[in-house]
Amino acid sequence: MHLSSLVEMVDSGFAERVLLGDRDCPVTGARLARLASAGASTLAGRRHLVYIGENHPLLPVALFSAAWAGIPFVPLNYRLDEDNLNDLIGRLPDALVLADAATAPRLRAKDVTVLDEWLESIPARAVTDDPAVDDDAVAVILFTSGTTSEPKSALLRHRHLMAYLLGSVEFGGAAEDEAMLVAVPPYHVAGLANMLSSTFAGRRLVYLRSFDANRWLEVVRSDAVTNAMVVPTMLARIVDALDGRPANVPTLRTLSYGGAKISDRVLTEALRLFPATGFVNAYGLTETASTIAVLSPEDHRAAVESHDPVLRGRLSSAGKVLPTVEVAIRDELGAPRPVGAVGLIHVRGEQVSGEYGSGSALDTGGWFFTRDLGRLDADGYLFVEGRADDTIIRGGENIAPAEIEDRLLAHPDVLEACVVGVPNDEWGQLIVAAVVPRDGSTVTADELRQWVRAELRGSKTPERIVFRTELPHTETGKLLRRFVQRELSKSD
């Protein structure tokens, strides 16, 4: 199936239901379908539709117009510096570039239009041209976040996105009063997934133009939001903003989080402050068209209430793999690892793209190497243990930074931690940690080293700990480890 099929399904299934927009400009399913087909008529001769800017209440119109016209939708990171941003645009020939009013002046492309002006230019009447229906055509191009290497253009074809929807979302499964608050930026795969899955389910989309914790809480209350998705950095800021007070969001039924590792402290406190909300951990990648594993609200409750260390430990898992996706844990030679053993996570399924502008990364069996380390327990729960690229090799021993970071983050005076390996002639690499202490903390590096050593063996204790006021992250909360590693290697 093709995303234009979704437009037609929405037109017939939710013709009178409000799916997006705001109080001043509500958009029903029928109007969304008309805007998408009519918007496609403005894209004749184009090969890409680019969007650069903050969230917008009618952003899905751009995605579905591109789908109807048979060209890729390409949301770019508006926070990039001007040269990098314009370089990416230059790699997308024959593009119509849509931008918000604040970003448009920074762009040097010939065809730049403010999104609101483009929406006003869409013909008043529906266009009768048939939609594009090539399931194998590229629907969306997303540039990866580049946490350990430079960003790459990931290609998601219509069949990948529709496989994700058909395998994980029930068409029309949302009640008419349901509303999804989208706070992640448009260029993040979670933003794309929320846009598609909510439309497919018939759930109204509410957009937060840019994230602010207090504003997020206000919108949940004022717009009677029933579902929301955040990245861990956002959840941490919401917890901090609440400052121990209950969230008081009676309509919020489900709160999903994902996209990066979350600290046990933040998650435990969030569960306490949102007692009536079901929490969902969603693990996925850009290359897998979003979610491939889910830790359900029932799993969260069972873990929090249990004294069994196995059940309690599942709170740090990614949950169970979707029935439509296969996961294999392998060693460096490709051999399967036993249950409970850490190895390299590989995935396969109809929603898995694993394709970049430079070519496919799938092996001959259709498996995609996620570059994540992980393990599966006896009941099929997936635990993600960090990036394979992050592994520190010290004296011939492979050491996962995540284990040391978890120990550091368990210290009451540590807010953030990043552990990397820096080159060393004797050991190959030495373990160095960059730590952000809590405000007012007087903890010393030696105290933290002893804290790690008390739980982990000496070979996993950082040789050096440095203090920083902040660590570099992507806008969606992923730690930019390569920047930390580069800085600490120079200073070592």
C-alpha positions as semicolon CSV with decimal commas, in nm:
position;residue;x (nm);y (nm);z (nm)
1;M;0,000;0,000;0,000
2;H;0,091;0,365;-0,053
3;L;0,050;0,669;0,174
4;S;-0,202;0,809;-0,073
5;S;-0,418;0,507;0,022
6;L;-0,416;0,643;0,376
7;V;-0,545;0,977;0,247
8;E;-0,833;0,800;0,074
9;M;-0,905;0,590;0,384
10;V;-0,918;0,904;0,599
11;D;-1,151;1,072;0,348
12;S;-1,402;0,789;0,369
13;G;-1,355;0,683;0,732
14;F;-1,316;1,016;0,912
15;A;-1,485;1,264;0,679
16;E;-1,644;1,465;0,963
17;R;-1,391;1,396;1,240
18;V;-1,141;1,672;1,326
19;L;-0,792;1,529;1,276
20;L;-0,564;1,832;1,295
21;G;-0,545;2,208;1,306
22;D;-0,638;2,434;1,597
23;R;-0,955;2,596;1,730
24;D;-0,938;2,866;1,463
25;C;-0,874;2,623;1,177
26;P;-0,997;2,268;1,249
27;V;-0,933;2,019;0,970
28;T;-1,159;1,717;0,921
29;G;-1,063;1,399;0,742
30;A;-1,246;1,511;0,430
31;R;-1,070;1,848;0,429
32;L;-0,731;1,688;0,489
33;A;-0,786;1,465;0,185
34;R;-0,887;1,764;-0,027
35;L;-0,586;1,967;0,086
36;A;-0,351;1,677;0,013
37;S;-0,478;1,615;-0,339
38;A;-0,500;1,986;-0,418
39;G;-0,161;2,051;-0,259
40;A;-0,010;1,790;-0,488
41;S;-0,109;2,007;-0,786
42;T;0,139;2,274;-0,667
43;L;0,425;2,022;-0,690
44;A;0,425;1,955;-1,064
45;G;0,781;1,917;-1,191
46;R;0,925;1,883;-0,840
47;R;1,137;1,590;-0,722
48;H;1,140;1,671;-0,349
49;L;0,926;1,860;-0,099
50;V;1,144;1,993;0,183
51;Y;1,024;2,135;0,515
52;I;1,252;2,332;0,748
53;G;1,105;2,478;1,062
54;E;0,927;2,418;1,390
55;N;0,615;2,208;1,426
56;H;0,304;2,344;1,258
57;P;-0,061;2,241;1,313
58;L;-0,108;2,168;0,941
59;L;0,228;2,005;0,876
60;P;0,067;1,670;0,774
61;V;-0,079;1,846;0,468
62;A;0,275;1,881;0,330
63;L;0,358;1,514;0,389
64;F;0,038;1,386;0,227
65;S;0,061;1,631;-0,063
66;A;0,409;1,498;-0,141
67;A;0,279;1,142;-0,117
68;W;-0,011;1,219;-0,354
69;A;0,233;1,381;-0,599
70;G;0,471;1,082;-0,579
71;I;0,775;1,271;-0,447
72;P;0,968;1,235;-0,118
73;F;0,892;1,452;0,183
74;V;1,218;1,570;0,344
75;P;1,202;1,742;0,686
76;L;1,539;1,897;0,772
77;N;1,682;2,011;1,103
78;Y;1,619;2,385;1,117
79;R;1,869;2,414;1,403
80;L;2,167;2,332;1,179
81;D;2,402;2,614;1,100
82;E;2,334;2,800;0,780
83;D;2,609;2,641;0,569
84;N;2,518;2,282;0,663
85;L;2,150;2,347;0,611
86;N;2,197;2,494;0,266
87;D;2,439;2,214;0,176
88;L;2,168;1,957;0,250
89;I;1,917;2,149;0,039
90;G;2,169;2,147;-0,245
91;R;2,169;1,767;-0,234
92;L;1,794;1,758;-0,309
93;P;1,742;1,859;-0,674
94;D;1,425;2,023;-0,807
95;A;1,293;2,080;-0,457
96;L;1,021;2,308;-0,332
97;V;1,144;2,426;0,007
98;L;0,882;2,513;0,266
99;A;0,997;2,688;0,583
100;D;0,859;2,869;0,883
101;A;0,885;3,247;0,885
102;A;1,187;3,248;1,117
103;T;1,390;3,002;0,908
104;A;1,311;3,118;0,554
105;P;1,556;3,414;0,555
106;R;1,845;3,176;0,633
107;L;1,792;2,970;0,317
108;R;1,969;3,036;-0,013
109;A;1,763;2,801;-0,231
110;K;1,582;2,956;-0,528
111;D;1,238;2,816;-0,445
112;V;1,166;2,891;-0,079
113;T;0,810;2,950;0,040
114;V;0,680;3,009;0,391
115;L;0,457;2,715;0,483
116;D;0,158;2,933;0,570
117;E;0,179;3,106;0,232
118;W;0,197;2,770;0,052
119;L;-0,110;2,648;0,242
120;E;-0,299;2,960;0,134
121;S;-0,197;2,898;-0,228
122;I;-0,352;2,551;-0,241
123;P;-0,648;2,553;-0,484
124;A;-0,987;2,587;-0,321
125;R;-1,128;2,288;-0,507
126;A;-1,009;1,929;-0,490
127;V;-0,792;1,817;-0,779
128;T;-0,915;1,505;-0,955
129;D;-0,575;1,376;-1,071
130;D;-0,515;1,023;-0,946
131;P;-0,251;0,985;-0,676
132;A;0,083;0,818;-0,725
133;V;0,063;0,451;-0,624
134;D;0,415;0,309;-0,652
135;D;0,460;0,129;-0,319
136;D;0,834;0,103;-0,380
137;A;0,886;0,476;-0,430
138;V;1,068;0,675;-0,161
139;A;0,810;0,844;0,064
140;V;1,033;1,017;0,319
141;I;1,401;1,103;0,350
142;L;1,530;1,155;0,704
143;F;1,883;1,249;0,796
144;T;2,011;1,043;1,090
145;S;2,121;1,224;1,405
146;G;2,490;1,139;1,371
147;T;2,561;1,065;1,739
148;T;2,870;0,853;1,660
149;S;2,937;0,951;1,297
150;E;2,829;1,206;1,038
151;P;2,455;1,210;0,947
152;K;2,334;0,992;0,659
153;S;2,018;1,020;0,450
154;A;1,786;0,731;0,540
155;L;1,527;0,638;0,277
156;L;1,182;0,518;0,383
157;R;0,967;0,382;0,105
158;H;0,587;0,377;0,109
159;R;0,582;0,002;0,172
160;H;0,798;0,041;0,484
161;L;0,576;0,307;0,639
162;M;0,253;0,127;0,552
163;A;0,394;-0,200;0,692
164;Y;0,464;-0,019;1,019
165;L;0,109;0,118;1,033
166;L;-0,065;-0,205;0,937
167;G;0,148;-0,405;1,181
168;S;0,113;-0,184;1,487
169;V;-0,191;0,047;1,457
170;E;-0,562;-0,030;1,425
171;F;-0,735;0,178;1,159
172;G;-1,005;0,384;1,330
173;G;-0,894;0,249;1,666
174;A;-0,902;0,587;1,842
175;A;-1,214;0,727;2,002
176;E;-1,338;1,061;1,870
177;D;-1,226;1,245;2,185
178;E;-0,864;1,129;2,162
179;A;-0,585;1,377;2,092
180;M;-0,212;1,320;2,045
181;L;0,032;1,591;2,151
182;V;0,340;1,597;1,928
183;A;0,636;1,777;2,083
184;V;0,926;1,610;1,900
185;P;1,057;1,806;1,599
186;P;0,940;1,732;1,244
187;Y;1,275;1,587;1,132
188;H;1,271;1,312;1,398
189;V;1,131;0,969;1,300
190;A;0,905;0,978;1,607
191;G;0,743;1,294;1,475
192;L;0,678;1,120;1,143
193;A;0,546;0,807;1,316
194;N;0,309;1,006;1,537
195;M;0,180;1,195;1,236
196;L;0,103;0,875;1,045
197;S;-0,018;0,652;1,328
198;S;-0,254;0,913;1,474
199;T;-0,403;0,987;1,132
200;F;-0,444;0,614;1,065
201;A;-0,613;0,561;1,402
202;G;-0,835;0,868;1,367
203;R;-0,674;1,055;1,657
204;R;-0,658;1,436;1,650
205;L;-0,305;1,578;1,625
206;V;-0,202;1,867;1,849
207;Y;0,135;2,024;1,777
208;L;0,365;2,201;2,019
209;R;0,570;2,429;1,795
210;S;0,879;2,395;2,016
211;F;0,922;2,217;2,345
212;D;0,892;2,386;2,682
213;A;0,805;2,175;2,986
214;N;0,556;2,415;3,143
215;R;0,393;2,488;2,808
216;W;0,367;2,110;2,744
217;L;0,178;2,064;3,071
218;E;-0,050;2,360;2,990
219;V;-0,141;2,218;2,648
220;V;-0,210;1,870;2,787
221;R;-0,460;2,028;3,027
222;S;-0,615;2,291;2,799
223;D;-0,652;2,067;2,492
224;A;-0,766;1,756;2,684
225;V;-0,472;1,559;2,542
226;T;-0,511;1,182;2,582
227;N;-0,183;1,063;2,431
228;A;0,165;1,213;2,411
229;M;0,518;1,117;2,314
230;V;0,841;1,267;2,449
231;V;1,211;1,191;2,437
232;P;1,393;1,132;2,769
233;T;1,537;1,485;2,782
234;M;1,185;1,625;2,758
235;L;1,054;1,391;3,028
236;A;1,340;1,491;3,258
237;R;1,251;1,858;3,211
238;I;0,882;1,790;3,276
239;V;0,973;1,609;3,598
240;D;1,196;1,900;3,702
241;A;0,921;2,151;3,623
242;L;0,675;1,959;3,842
243;D;0,925;1,974;4,130
244;G;0,762;1,688;4,316
245;R;0,402;1,797;4,255
246;P;0,154;1,556;4,090
247;A;0,113;1,632;3,720
248;N;-0,266;1,688;3,742
249;V;-0,338;1,582;3,383
250;P;-0,663;1,384;3,418
251;T;-0,717;1,329;3,044
252;L;-0,368;1,189;2,971
253;R;-0,410;0,814;2,924
254;T;-0,080;0,723;2,762
255;L;0,267;0,879;2,770
256;S;0,524;0,727;2,536
257;Y;0,896;0,789;2,559
258;G;1,193;0,675;2,354
259;G;1,472;0,782;2,125
260;A;1,750;0,766;2,383
261;K;1,839;0,605;2,715
262;I;1,640;0,725;3,016
263;S;1,770;0,732;3,370
264;D;1,600;0,510;3,626
265;R;1,563;0,812;3,857
266;V;1,370;1,017;3,601
267;L;1,144;0,729;3,500
268;T;1,063;0,626;3,857
269;E;0,981;0,984;3,952
270;A;0,769;1,032;3,639
271;L;0,567;0,720;3,719
272;R;0,501;0,863;4,064
273;L;0,397;1,207;3,935
274;F;0,168;1,065;3,661
275;P;-0,010;0,793;3,865
276;A;-0,311;0,757;3,633
277;T;-0,113;0,762;3,306
278;G;0,007;0,449;3,128
279;F;0,373;0,470;3,029
280;V;0,505;0,315;2,707
281;N;0,869;0,275;2,610
282;A;0,907;0,259;2,233
283;Y;1,236;0,144;2,079
284;G;1,302;0,196;1,712
285;L;1,532;0,355;1,460
286;T;1,500;0,586;1,164
287;E;1,600;0,293;0,942
288;T;1,318;0,076;1,079
289;A;1,039;0,329;1,015
290;S;1,005;0,385;1,390
291;T;0,900;0,141;1,662
292;I;1,009;-0,224;1,664
293;A;0,972;-0,302;2,038
294;V;0,733;-0,180;2,308
295;L;0,729;-0,191;2,688
296;S;0,360;-0,162;2,772
297;P;0,187;0,019;3,060
298;E;0,118;-0,321;3,216
299;D;0,490;-0,404;3,198
300;H;0,576;-0,075;3,369
301;R;0,329;-0,135;3,651
302;A;0,440;-0,495;3,702
303;A;0,805;-0,389;3,719
304;V;0,747;-0,103;3,963
305;E;0,532;-0,312;4,195
306;S;0,756;-0,621;4,194
307;H;1,031;-0,714;4,438
308;D;1,156;-0,979;4,196
309;P;1,484;-0,840;4,051
310;V;1,410;-0,999;3,712
311;L;1,070;-0,832;3,682
312;R;1,197;-0,508;3,832
313;G;1,485;-0,507;3,584
314;R;1,246;-0,503;3,290
315;L;1,177;-0,137;3,363
316;S;1,507;-0,070;3,184
317;S;1,416;-0,287;2,886
318;A;1,277;-0,185;2,548
319;G;0,995;-0,434;2,595
320;K;0,878;-0,703;2,357
321;V;0,945;-0,702;1,986
322;L;0,648;-0,637;1,756
323;P;0,502;-0,958;1,607
324;T;0,580;-0,831;1,257
325;V;0,952;-0,784;1,330
326;E;1,227;-1,039;1,391
327;V;1,525;-0,969;1,617
328;A;1,847;-1,167;1,630
329;I;2,136;-1,120;1,874
330;R;2,466;-1,214;1,710
331;D;2,836;-1,206;1,785
332;E;3,097;-1,026;1,572
333;L;3,116;-1,325;1,335
334;G;2,741;-1,342;1,285
335;A;2,677;-1,645;1,507
336;P;2,366;-1,635;1,730
337;R;2,417;-1,550;2,097
338;P;2,238;-1,749;2,369
339;V;1,944;-1,612;2,567
340;G;2,060;-1,346;2,810
341;A;2,397;-1,290;2,640
342;V;2,485;-0,946;2,505
343;G;2,553;-0,921;2,134
344;L;2,482;-0,717;1,823
345;I;2,114;-0,643;1,752
346;H;1,993;-0,731;1,400
347;V;1,634;-0,679;1,281
348;R;1,427;-0,794;0,986
349;G;1,074;-0,721;0,871
350;E;0,862;-0,548;0,610
351;Q;0,891;-0,212;0,786
352;V;1,273;-0,231;0,799
353;S;1,435;-0,017;0,531
354;G;1,804;-0,016;0,619
355;E;1,862;0,193;0,309
356;Y;2,058;0,514;0,266
357;G;2,123;0,747;-0,022
358;S;2,450;0,559;-0,068
359;G;2,283;0,216;-0,090
360;S;2,129;-0,062;0,117
361;A;2,276;-0,184;0,446
362;L;2,069;-0,506;0,451
363;D;2,260;-0,833;0,434
364;T;2,171;-1,111;0,191
365;G;1,910;-1,245;0,432
366;G;1,737;-0,909;0,463
367;W;1,876;-0,839;0,812
368;F;1,970;-0,488;0,924
369;F;2,247;-0,438;1,180
370;T;2,123;-0,166;1,413
371;R;2,472;-0,099;1,552
372;D;2,319;-0,140;1,898
373;L;2,433;-0,388;2,160
374;G;2,161;-0,580;2,337
375;R;2,021;-0,903;2,475
376;L;1,692;-1,093;2,490
377;D;1,576;-1,248;2,816
378;A;1,396;-1,581;2,846
379;D;1,055;-1,417;2,801
380;G;1,151;-1,220;2,491
381;Y;1,214;-0,878;2,645
382;L;1,476;-0,680;2,457
383;F;1,743;-0,491;2,651
384;V;1,947;-0,231;2,463
385;E;2,293;-0,199;2,615
386;G;2,433;0,089;2,408
387;R;2,594;0,143;2,070
388;A;2,843;-0,110;1,937
389;D;3,046;0,183;1,804
390;D;3,084;0,307;2,163
391;T;3,263;-0,005;2,290
392;I;3,589;0,073;2,470
393;I;3,873;-0,176;2,419
394;R;4,105;-0,149;2,717
395;G;4,391;-0,397;2,738
396;G;4,206;-0,632;2,502
397;E;3,885;-0,625;2,709
398;N;3,562;-0,497;2,554
399;I;3,387;-0,257;2,791
400;A;3,039;-0,111;2,736
401;P;3,022;0,254;2,847
402;A;2,653;0,219;2,936
403;E;2,729;-0,002;3,236
404;I;2,968;0,257;3,382
405;E;2,733;0,544;3,298
406;D;2,446;0,370;3,477
407;R;2,661;0,338;3,789
408;L;2,762;0,704;3,776
409;L;2,402;0,815;3,724
410;A;2,299;0,618;4,031
411;H;2,507;0,858;4,242
412;P;2,281;1,122;4,401
413;D;2,514;1,406;4,295
414;V;2,536;1,313;3,925
415;L;2,295;1,465;3,673
416;E;2,454;1,342;3,347
417;A;2,745;1,117;3,252
418;C;2,926;1,020;2,935
419;V;3,199;0,753;2,930
420;V;3,437;0,722;2,634
421;G;3,766;0,562;2,544
422;V;4,066;0,779;2,463
423;P;4,381;0,652;2,286
424;N;4,666;0,522;2,503
425;D;4,994;0,360;2,396
426;E;4,999;0,104;2,677
427;W;4,635;-0,001;2,711
428;G;4,501;0,087;2,366
429;Q;4,230;0,297;2,526
430;L;4,174;0,447;2,870
431;I;3,832;0,502;3,026
432;V;3,744;0,868;3,076
433;A;3,414;1,003;3,207
434;A;3,261;1,347;3,161
435;V;3,014;1,421;3,439
436;V;2,761;1,699;3,497
437;P;2,709;1,732;3,875
438;R;2,386;1,849;4,031
439;D;2,364;2,213;4,138
440;G;2,539;2,269;4,470
441;S;2,722;1,936;4,461
442;T;3,075;1,915;4,605
443;V;3,141;1,558;4,490
444;T;3,500;1,493;4,375
445;A;3,640;1,281;4,095
446;D;3,803;1,045;4,347
447;E;3,471;0,994;4,525
448;L;3,302;0,904;4,198
449;R;3,583;0,666;4,102
450;Q;3,542;0,487;4,434
451;W;3,165;0,480;4,378
452;V;3,215;0,300;4,047
453;R;3,481;0,066;4,184
454;A;3,253;-0,042;4,471
455;E;3,004;-0,188;4,221
456;L;3,220;-0,269;3,919
457;R;3,568;-0,413;3,902
458;G;3,879;-0,198;3,877
459;S;3,920;-0,245;3,502
460;K;3,585;-0,068;3,452
461;T;3,668;0,224;3,680
462;P;3,742;0,545;3,484
463;E;4,108;0,643;3,492
464;R;3,996;1,004;3,477
465;I;3,673;1,191;3,553
466;V;3,622;1,549;3,435
467;F;3,338;1,781;3,531
468;R;3,131;1,979;3,281
469;T;2,840;2,219;3,313
470;E;2,663;2,043;3,025
471;L;2,710;1,767;2,767
472;P;2,632;1,793;2,396
473;H;2,303;1,641;2,282
474;T;2,091;1,638;1,971
475;E;1,767;1,835;1,999
476;T;1,588;1,505;2,064
477;G;1,804;1,416;2,361
478;K;2,062;1,178;2,216
479;L;2,406;1,221;2,362
480;L;2,661;1,331;2,101
481;R;2,929;1,095;2,223
482;R;3,164;1,156;1,932
483;F;3,199;1,522;2,035
484;V;3,283;1,425;2,392
485;Q;3,530;1,160;2,273
486;R;3,697;1,408;2,038
487;E;3,734;1,672;2,310
488;L;3,866;1,435;2,577
489;S;4,109;1,269;2,335
490;K;4,264;1,607;2,259
491;S;4,293;1,701;2,625
492;D;4,425;1,368;2,748
